[in-house]
Amino acid sequence: MELDRRLLVAHCAAHTLSVLAGLMVVVPLALNGSAFKGRCALFTTGSWRTDNRTDISVEQGEISHLVVQQWGPPSACQFATFVGVFTVLYGAAQGWRSIFYLHGRLDDTLFSAFLTLILSLCVLFLSGGASVTLSLGLASWCNTVTDDNTRPYSCAESQSVPMYLDVETSSFYTELTLAEVALWSVTALWLTHSILSFMRLYHSHSEHISGPCLPREKEHLLGHSSSSSGSSGSDRGSPSPAQPLSTAPSIIFV
């Protein structure tokens, strides 16, 4: 298999994985946003407060609940969602395009390969920023629900702890952790896209430079071979020079 087709197959496989990883980012974030009623848990600040129960219908005692001071900025969750959605759409379009190129034995032009490389690098930095934002935001939310790790449970175990909020918190850690891992996978795949795009650009550039030289080299070789055959034919057709007569003295017997 030629190098350009091997690169195209690798790019097609990377786009397929990008679609799957992008879906694993979008779906958990959508479920978490629905459970939190459109609020973003990332970078949410709050504190735990202990109050006394005054309701006579239940047993009196102290109850500890989480008081949210400020919910996280919606842009923190929207940024990661945007990268996931764009990765799914772009991966699906480019995957179909790669399959079409493989079937038709085509390849990108030099300009198209350059644009693909620039786009891959731009989205690589975007996905890297979204991954860092999601990781830091989840760490901030975990510090809030565990009261800076002073509670007797971890962030994963806090899903089963009642926080007495008006949102559903029974699966936030699973959803956000899955989205975090998938988003870092998307970043790694965009790095792969950038490397493959650079290799395809370099290959297209090499073919673009060496392409016009091949006909000239072929003509040069054909001209050289024809001139060589012509000179050898003329050598065979020309008469050979006459041999000089022997000047040795003859002996006459008397």
Secondary structure, 3 states (H helix, E strand, C coil): CCHHHHHHHHHHHHHHHHHHHHHHHHHHHHHHHHHCCCCEEEEEEEEEEEEECCCCCCCCCEEEEEEEEEEECHHHHHHHHHHHHHHHHHHHHHHHHHHHHHHHCCCCCHHHHHHHHHHHHHHHHHHHHHHHHHHHHHHHHHHHHCCCCCCCCCCCHHHHCCCCCCCCCCCHHHHHHHHHHHHHHHHHHHHHHHHHHHHHHHHHHHHHHHCCHHHHHHHHHHHHHHHHHHHHHHHHHCCCCCCCCCCCCCCCCC
